[in-house]
C-alpha cells in the first residue's frame, strides 16, 4: 500500500516511518525539509496542498500542534484548517483512507485534574467511545473538530476515516519517567508502547469501514477507557501494560 504520513518528522511519525516501511511504501510529508527524504508542505496552506497526495492509497495524518497549552491561533491553523485541507486533498486525489491522529484529550475533561497532564483519581470512570466530547483544552477541542470533519468526508465524499484517540507516548518506550511526578497517574492510565502503537496503525490501514473510532492506548491496568468497542471495530488488542514498569 502507498501510504503518506503527514507530520513525519515528529515523534510518532518517526516510529511509524520505520515500523511500517517493511509492509508499505511510505511517503513522508513534513513542514520543512529534513535529513530524510520528504515532501515539505504547510498543511494549513490549501494551495500548497494541491496535488501532493496523488497516487496514494492512504494518508496517516499526524501533522499539527500537539500541545495542550497551544494557542487558539495555532490550533485553528495547524489542527482545524490543516486537517480540513488534508481531507479535501485526499478527496481530490482519490485517497481511499485517512487515519487521523486524534487524542485522549477529546474526553479527558471528564477526568482531568489541575491540568491536562494530571488525572483526577478521585473520579474513577470507564469512558466509552460513544460518550460525549469533553475536551480538556483547546487542543482537545481541535481534535474533536477533526473527528467531526472525518465523519463528514466519510459520509459524503467516500473517504474512509479512522480516528485514533492516542494516549501517552514518550521518547522512551516506558512510562517510568513519570514516577513521582504529578503526571504519574495520567501516564499509567494512558501509556502507549511503541509496539502497540505500530499494531494499532497497521490495523487502521487494514480495517474496511467508512468510519472507525478507536482508543489507542496499551492494555494498562489503570486505564480509564473501555477498550471493548476498539477491540471489535479495529481488531486492536494491545499487549503491554504500564503497571509492569512500576511493579505494582
FENUR-V991204 format. One line per field, one symbol per residue. phi: phi as a letter, one per 30 degrees, with the letter a starting at -180 (. if undefined). psi: psi as a letter, one per 30 degrees, with the letter a starting at -180 (. if undefined). burial: b if it has 24 or more other ideal C-beta (glycine too) atoms within 12 Angstrom, else e. A space follows every 50 residues. Layout:
# FENUR-V991204
phi = ???
psi = ???
burial = ???
This chain:
# FENUR-V991204
phi = .dbdbdidddededddeddcddcbcccdbbdbebdcdacdacddcdddde idceiddbbcccdkdccdcddeddddddccdededddddddddiddbbcc ddadddbdedbdddadcbcdddbdbbdcddddebdcaeeedddddddddd dedddcbicdbbccdddcbcdcdacdddeicddedddddcebddddeddd dddddddcbdbbcbdbbddddcdccdddddeddcicbdccbedddcia
psi = kjkkjlhffleeeeeeeeffeffljkjkklelklflkljkkjffjeeffj ffgkfkelkjjfkljgkfglleeeeeeeedeeeeeeeeeeeefgkfkkjk ialfffffffgkbflfgkkjffikljllefllkikgleeeeeeeeeeeee eeeeefghjkkjjjjkbjkafkhkgfffkglffeeeefefkjleeeeeee eeeeffkilekkkkkillikfglgkjfeeeeeefgjjkflkeffffg.
burial = bbbbbbbbbbbbbbbbbebbeeebebbbbbbeeeeeebbebbbbeeeebe ebbeebbbbbbbbbbbebebeeeebebbbbbbbbbbbbbbbebebbbbbb bbbbbbbbbbbbeeebbbbeeeeeeebebeeebebbbbbbbbbbbbbbbb bebbeebebbbbbbbbbbbbeebbbeebeeeebbbbbbbbbbbbebbbbb bbbbbbbeeebbbbbbbbbbebbbbebeebeebbebebebbbeebeee
